[in-house]
């Protein structure tokens, strides 16, 4: 198989907790982002199990084809305290339609809208699976789902490295602390431009974003002066 839009890579999540184990797969979000959407699909194993049945799981629809079976993905949004603050559902199979020809096991990548989770301070996305074919030890339906193209929106104000909603002097201290970080910097560690680095470009973004009211409270250095301050700062640290 292939990922969404024929991409060469995609993820597969096994919701072991729902299948009777102790695993709830989670995606930890970077600081200062909101979830927008993701693409999902059935795995081959789960799809064939629902279409044909196997030694553990039933064929969806049953012998008559009229059993109202379904297989549902729930993406839970959890905050920093790990409490569920919202959830989005998407059906990977549904046999509850009045017209049997409308019953389906999804065979394509579909987009799940995650914007209902925006504004809820979501820090992790938990992947949960539910099925009408379940027993005392969890799901009989194979608890697998494929995921691709998780789209996130950056919400931090450029230069607001401590994420308090104001670009000010404490943010400059954070940039100085992480200056020269490459490849793994984020909005909370000196990267105001989204390139994964903490460089002079991020310093300029900070300077452009300093709040006028905050700027009046302390002297904002000119770029050349500020660069000299940074050099002196690192000279002291290295000494």
FENZI-V103348 format. One record per residue. SS is DSSP state (~ for helix, > for strand, _ for the rest). PSI is psi in degrees with one decimal (* if undefined). Layout:
SS/PSI ; SS/PSI
This chain:
_/179.5 ; _/164.4 ; _/-175.6 ; ~/140.9 ; ~/32.9 ; ~/25.5 ; _/149.6 ; _/-14.1 ; _/145.5 ; _/167.5 ; >/151.9 ; >/125.7 ; >/135.9 ; >/114.0 ; _/77.1 ; _/-31.7 ; _/-42.4 ; _/-22.1 ; _/10.4 ; _/6.1 ; _/-155.8 ; _/19.7 ; _/127.5 ; _/104.6 ; _/139.1 ; >/150.0 ; >/118.7 ; >/125.8 ; _/146.6 ; _/161.1 ; _/143.5 ; _/43.9 ; >/157.6 ; >/140.6 ; >/138.5 ; >/-53.2 ; >/167.6 ; >/158.1 ; >/138.4 ; >/160.1 ; >/157.1 ; _/146.9 ; _/160.1 ; ~/-42.0 ; ~/-50.9 ; ~/-42.4 ; ~/-46.1 ; ~/-34.9 ; ~/-43.2 ; ~/-35.2 ; ~/-32.4 ; ~/-21.2 ; _/162.6 ; _/-166.1 ; _/-14.6 ; _/-31.6 ; _/153.4 ; _/159.4 ; _/127.6 ; _/139.2 ; _/-16.9 ; _/-169.4 ; _/-40.5 ; _/-21.1 ; _/1.6 ; _/-0.2 ; _/131.9 ; _/64.2 ; _/155.4 ; >/157.2 ; >/118.7 ; >/136.4 ; >/132.3 ; >/123.0 ; >/111.9 ; >/135.7 ; >/125.9 ; >/141.9 ; _/-171.6 ; _/-26.0 ; _/4.2 ; _/18.2 ; _/142.3 ; >/121.1 ; >/-6.5 ; >/166.0 ; >/150.0 ; >/132.2 ; >/148.6 ; >/132.3 ; >/128.4 ; >/-15.2 ; >/144.2 ; >/118.9 ; _/35.3 ; _/11.9 ; _/149.7 ; _/-35.5 ; _/113.6 ; ~/-29.9 ; ~/-17.6 ; ~/-13.9 ; _/146.4 ; >/152.7 ; >/118.9 ; _/132.2 ; _/9.4 ; _/163.3 ; _/133.7 ; >/152.1 ; >/130.4 ; >/125.0 ; >/116.5 ; _/6.7 ; ~/-22.7 ; ~/-15.3 ; ~/-5.4 ; _/147.0 ; _/8.7 ; _/11.9 ; _/45.8 ; _/127.0 ; _/-26.9 ; >/151.6 ; >/118.8 ; >/135.2 ; >/116.7 ; >/141.9 ; >/142.5 ; >/145.9 ; >/151.1 ; _/-20.2 ; _/87.8 ; >/154.5 ; >/-167.2 ; _/-17.4 ; _/14.0 ; >/-160.2 ; >/141.9 ; _/-36.0 ; _/131.9 ; _/122.7 ; _/63.6 ; >/146.3 ; >/145.1 ; >/141.2 ; >/145.8 ; >/161.0 ; >/56.3 ; >/117.7 ; >/128.3 ; >/152.4 ; >/126.3 ; >/129.6 ; _/-7.8 ; _/145.5 ; _/128.2 ; _/126.0 ; _/-12.0 ; _/76.9 ; _/-23.3 ; _/4.4 ; _/40.7 ; _/7.2 ; _/-0.7 ; _/134.7 ; _/110.8 ; _/-166.0 ; ~/-39.9 ; ~/-29.7 ; ~/-34.9 ; ~/-40.1 ; ~/-37.3 ; ~/-42.1 ; ~/-43.0 ; ~/-40.0 ; ~/-35.6 ; ~/4.0 ; _/134.7 ; _/1.1 ; _/135.4 ; _/134.2 ; _/-23.5 ; _/10.6 ; _/150.8 ; _/-169.5 ; _/-18.5 ; _/0.6 ; _/42.4 ; _/2.5 ; _/103.8 ; _/-9.3 ; _/-8.0 ; _/16.8 ; _/3.6 ; _/4.3 ; _/155.6 ; _/99.9 ; _/-171.9 ; ~/-28.0 ; ~/-38.2 ; ~/-32.6 ; ~/-43.2 ; ~/-38.6 ; ~/-40.7 ; ~/-46.0 ; ~/-38.2 ; ~/-28.7 ; ~/-3.3 ; _/128.3 ; _/136.0 ; ~/-39.1 ; ~/-35.7 ; ~/-40.7 ; ~/-29.5 ; _/-20.7 ; _/-20.5 ; _/158.1 ; _/118.1 ; _/116.2 ; _/154.1 ; _/156.8 ; ~/-44.4 ; ~/-43.6 ; ~/-43.1 ; ~/-37.6 ; ~/-39.3 ; ~/-38.4 ; ~/-42.6 ; ~/-43.7 ; ~/-44.5 ; ~/-41.1 ; ~/-47.4 ; ~/-29.8 ; ~/-40.9 ; ~/-44.0 ; ~/-45.3 ; ~/-33.8 ; _/*
